[in-house]
Amino acid sequence: MPPLTYSSYLRLQELLGLQTPASEGPTGPEHDEMLFIVVHQVYELWFKQIIHELDRLQTLLDAGDPARPRHTLKRVLTILKVLVGQLDILETMTPLEFLSFRDRLESGSGFQSFQFRGLEFAMGQKRRSAVDHYDEGTPARQWLEERFARPTIWDSFLHYLARRGYEVPASELERDVTEPVTESPELQRLLIHVYRTDGEAREICERFVDLDEGVQEWRYRHVKMVERTIGTRRGTGGSAGAEYLRTTVRPAFPDLWAIRTEL
């Protein structure tokens, strides 16, 4: 068996062979298509890591660990800053440069990123239609079905609070985890009490707010990047482009935002 090397450990030959432009210009593929492919492939790798970290977060919360969840959330927040920074790189591509190969994307669209749907599911933004978008029997559909049925990180946090002795409303602890997370005035009253009396739990709440804000920041920057690049054109894959993306900039943990005026 050959010795392990940097290249073999990272499987660089396979990795560097995955960038295959679809466009055909006078002298070969359009220059900027390589940038588009690399940035989006890197996005998918970071989505994989974020989901990996959020799974770890739930394991830690389920174990009642008060400290390491904060560290895990900090790592996710740092990754989100990198995701926002990648939009700066994409914005070095002018509208004409993007349009030079956009038609070759056909139905391909970031709207079809099953990993990002899994990230949304983990944060409680669940829609059955997001699962049904994928064909029955495909690996993406099977993976999403499993993620859709899982409790969210918010559910894990509420059970964490219950194990610390807080009277979390039964309706929240026993809720249908395939439904989106929605506001609960009763839960908000409890969260205000947590903020005022429990420093460890309050810190986890604040990291959840940071996570929510970080994802919203990325979504907002994504909207502006799309508007800057294609204006009001429809998105690839049949989406409404920037018009649709604007509707996604909303809180995942609405109770943590609702209590701000009461603290």
C-alpha positions as CSV (number, residue, x, y, z in Angstrom):
1,M,0.0,0.0,0.0
2,P,1.5,3.4,-1.0
3,P,2.3,5.9,1.8
4,L,-0.3,8.5,2.6
5,T,0.5,11.9,1.0
6,Y,-1.1,15.3,1.0
7,S,-2.5,14.7,-2.5
8,S,-3.8,11.2,-1.8
9,Y,-5.3,12.1,1.6
10,L,-7.3,15.0,0.0
11,R,-7.9,13.0,-3.3
12,L,-6.7,16.0,-5.2
13,Q,-6.6,14.4,-8.6
14,E,-10.4,13.6,-8.3
15,L,-11.1,17.0,-6.7
16,L,-9.4,19.0,-9.3
17,G,-11.0,17.0,-12.1
18,L,-14.5,18.0,-11.0
19,Q,-14.6,21.4,-12.7
20,T,-16.1,20.9,-16.2
21,P,-17.4,24.0,-17.9
22,A,-20.4,23.5,-20.2
23,S,-19.9,26.6,-22.3
24,E,-18.1,26.8,-25.6
25,G,-16.5,30.1,-26.7
26,P,-14.4,30.9,-29.7
27,T,-11.3,29.7,-27.9
28,G,-12.8,27.2,-25.5
29,P,-15.1,27.5,-22.4
30,E,-16.0,31.0,-21.3
31,H,-13.4,32.2,-18.9
32,D,-15.6,33.1,-15.9
33,E,-17.5,29.8,-15.9
34,M,-14.6,28.3,-14.0
35,L,-15.0,30.8,-11.2
36,F,-18.7,30.1,-11.0
37,I,-18.2,26.4,-10.7
38,V,-15.4,26.6,-8.1
39,V,-17.3,29.0,-5.9
40,H,-20.5,26.9,-5.9
41,Q,-18.6,23.7,-5.3
42,V,-16.9,25.3,-2.3
43,Y,-20.3,26.4,-1.1
44,E,-21.5,22.8,-1.2
45,L,-18.5,21.7,0.8
46,W,-19.2,24.4,3.4
47,F,-22.9,23.4,3.6
48,K,-21.7,19.9,4.3
49,Q,-19.5,21.1,7.1
50,I,-22.2,23.3,8.6
51,I,-24.7,20.4,8.6
52,H,-22.0,18.3,10.2
53,E,-21.5,20.9,12.9
54,L,-25.3,21.4,13.5
55,D,-25.6,17.6,14.0
56,R,-22.9,17.8,16.6
57,L,-24.7,20.7,18.2
58,Q,-27.8,18.6,18.7
59,T,-25.8,15.8,20.1
60,L,-24.2,18.1,22.7
61,L,-27.6,19.7,23.6
62,D,-29.2,16.3,23.9
63,A,-26.4,15.4,26.3
64,G,-27.0,18.5,28.4
65,D,-23.6,20.0,27.7
66,P,-23.7,23.7,28.6
67,A,-20.3,24.8,27.2
68,R,-19.4,23.0,24.0
69,P,-22.6,24.0,22.1
70,R,-21.4,27.6,22.2
71,H,-18.0,26.6,20.7
72,T,-19.8,24.6,17.9
73,L,-22.1,27.6,17.1
74,K,-19.0,29.9,17.0
75,R,-17.4,27.7,14.4
76,V,-20.6,27.7,12.3
77,L,-20.7,31.5,12.5
78,T,-17.1,31.8,11.3
79,I,-18.0,29.6,8.3
80,L,-20.9,31.8,7.5
81,K,-18.6,34.8,7.3
82,V,-16.6,32.9,4.7
83,L,-19.8,32.2,2.8
84,V,-20.6,35.9,2.7
85,G,-17.0,36.7,1.6
86,Q,-17.4,34.3,-1.3
87,L,-20.2,36.5,-2.7
88,D,-17.6,39.3,-2.9
89,I,-15.6,37.0,-5.2
90,L,-18.7,36.3,-7.4
91,E,-19.4,40.0,-7.7
92,T,-16.1,40.4,-9.5
93,M,-18.0,38.8,-12.4
94,T,-19.9,41.4,-14.5
95,P,-23.4,40.7,-15.8
96,L,-22.0,40.3,-19.3
97,E,-19.5,37.8,-18.2
98,F,-22.1,35.8,-16.4
99,L,-24.5,36.0,-19.4
100,S,-21.8,34.6,-21.6
101,F,-22.4,31.1,-20.2
102,R,-25.7,31.4,-18.2
103,D,-27.8,29.8,-20.9
104,R,-25.7,26.6,-20.7
105,L,-26.8,26.1,-17.1
106,E,-30.2,25.1,-18.5
107,S,-32.3,24.0,-15.5
108,G,-29.4,23.9,-13.1
109,S,-29.8,26.3,-10.2
110,G,-28.7,26.9,-6.6
111,F,-32.4,26.5,-5.9
112,Q,-31.8,22.8,-6.3
113,S,-29.1,22.5,-3.6
114,F,-30.4,19.7,-1.5
115,Q,-27.8,20.4,1.1
116,F,-29.0,23.9,1.6
117,R,-32.5,22.6,2.0
118,G,-31.1,20.2,4.7
119,L,-29.5,23.2,6.4
120,E,-32.9,25.0,6.4
121,F,-34.6,21.9,7.8
122,A,-32.1,21.8,10.7
123,M,-32.9,25.4,11.6
124,G,-36.7,24.7,11.5
125,Q,-37.6,26.2,8.1
126,K,-39.4,23.1,6.8
127,R,-41.6,22.9,3.8
128,R,-42.9,19.6,2.4
129,S,-42.7,21.1,-1.1
130,A,-38.9,21.4,-0.7
131,V,-38.7,17.6,-0.4
132,D,-41.2,16.9,-3.2
133,H,-39.1,19.0,-5.6
134,Y,-36.7,15.9,-5.8
135,D,-37.7,12.7,-7.7
136,E,-38.7,9.7,-5.7
137,G,-36.0,7.2,-5.1
138,T,-33.1,9.5,-5.7
139,P,-30.3,9.8,-3.1
140,A,-31.1,13.5,-2.6
141,R,-34.8,12.8,-2.0
142,Q,-33.9,9.9,0.5
143,W,-31.5,12.1,2.4
144,L,-34.0,15.0,2.6
145,E,-36.8,12.7,3.7
146,E,-34.6,11.7,6.7
147,R,-33.6,15.3,7.5
148,F,-37.2,16.5,7.2
149,A,-38.3,14.0,9.8
150,R,-35.6,14.9,12.3
151,P,-36.1,17.3,15.2
152,T,-34.6,20.8,14.5
153,I,-31.8,22.4,16.5
154,W,-34.5,24.6,18.1
155,D,-36.3,21.4,19.3
156,S,-33.0,20.2,20.8
157,F,-32.5,23.5,22.6
158,L,-36.0,23.4,24.1
159,H,-35.5,19.9,25.4
160,Y,-32.1,21.1,26.8
161,L,-34.0,23.8,28.7
162,A,-36.5,21.3,29.9
163,R,-33.7,19.1,31.3
164,R,-32.4,22.1,33.2
165,G,-35.7,22.3,35.0
166,Y,-37.5,24.9,33.0
167,E,-41.2,24.5,32.3
168,V,-41.1,24.5,28.6
169,P,-44.7,24.4,27.2
170,A,-45.7,20.9,26.4
171,S,-47.0,22.1,23.0
172,E,-43.5,23.0,22.1
173,L,-41.8,19.9,23.4
174,E,-44.4,17.6,21.7
175,R,-44.8,19.6,18.5
176,D,-44.8,18.1,15.0
177,V,-41.1,18.5,14.1
178,T,-41.9,18.4,10.4
179,E,-43.7,21.8,10.7
180,P,-41.9,25.1,10.6
181,V,-40.9,26.8,13.9
182,T,-43.4,29.5,14.7
183,E,-43.8,32.1,17.5
184,S,-45.1,31.1,20.9
185,P,-46.0,33.9,23.4
186,E,-45.9,31.3,26.2
187,L,-42.4,30.3,25.2
188,Q,-41.3,33.9,24.9
189,R,-42.3,34.5,28.6
190,L,-40.1,31.6,29.6
191,L,-37.2,32.8,27.4
192,I,-37.3,36.2,29.1
193,H,-37.0,34.5,32.4
194,V,-34.0,32.4,31.1
195,Y,-32.3,35.6,29.9
196,R,-32.6,37.2,33.3
197,T,-31.6,34.2,35.4
198,D,-29.4,31.8,33.5
199,G,-26.2,33.0,32.0
200,E,-25.2,29.7,30.4
201,A,-28.5,29.2,28.6
202,R,-28.6,33.0,27.7
203,E,-25.3,32.6,25.9
204,I,-26.6,29.7,23.9
205,C,-29.7,31.8,23.0
206,E,-27.4,34.6,21.8
207,R,-25.4,32.3,19.7
208,F,-28.7,31.1,18.1
209,V,-29.5,34.7,17.3
210,D,-26.0,35.1,15.8
211,L,-26.6,32.0,13.7
212,D,-30.0,33.3,12.5
213,E,-28.6,36.7,11.7
214,G,-25.6,35.2,9.9
215,V,-27.8,33.1,7.6
216,Q,-30.1,36.1,7.0
217,E,-27.0,38.2,6.1
218,W,-25.9,35.6,3.6
219,R,-29.4,35.4,2.1
220,Y,-29.5,39.2,1.8
221,R,-26.1,39.5,0.2
222,H,-27.2,36.7,-2.1
223,V,-30.2,38.7,-3.2
224,K,-28.1,41.8,-3.9
225,M,-25.6,39.7,-5.8
226,V,-28.3,38.2,-8.0
227,E,-29.9,41.7,-8.6
228,R,-26.5,43.1,-9.5
229,T,-25.8,40.2,-11.9
230,I,-29.1,39.5,-13.6
231,G,-31.4,42.2,-12.4
232,T,-35.1,41.1,-12.4
233,R,-34.6,38.2,-14.8
234,R,-36.0,34.8,-13.8
235,G,-33.5,32.6,-12.1
236,T,-32.2,29.4,-13.7
237,G,-34.1,26.3,-12.7
238,G,-37.5,28.2,-13.0
239,S,-37.3,30.2,-9.8
240,A,-38.3,33.8,-9.7
241,G,-34.8,35.0,-9.1
242,A,-34.2,37.9,-6.8
243,E,-37.9,38.3,-6.2
244,Y,-38.1,34.8,-4.7
245,L,-34.8,35.2,-2.8
246,R,-36.1,38.3,-1.0
247,T,-38.9,36.3,0.5
248,T,-36.4,33.9,2.2
249,V,-34.8,36.7,4.3
250,R,-36.7,35.9,7.5
251,P,-35.9,34.7,11.0
252,A,-35.6,31.0,11.8
253,F,-36.0,31.5,15.5
254,P,-38.8,34.1,15.8
255,D,-39.2,33.9,19.5
256,L,-35.6,35.0,20.2
257,W,-36.3,38.1,18.1
258,A,-39.7,38.8,19.6
259,I,-38.4,39.1,23.1
260,R,-35.8,41.8,22.4
261,T,-38.2,44.6,23.3
262,E,-39.1,43.0,26.7
263,L,-35.5,42.4,28.0
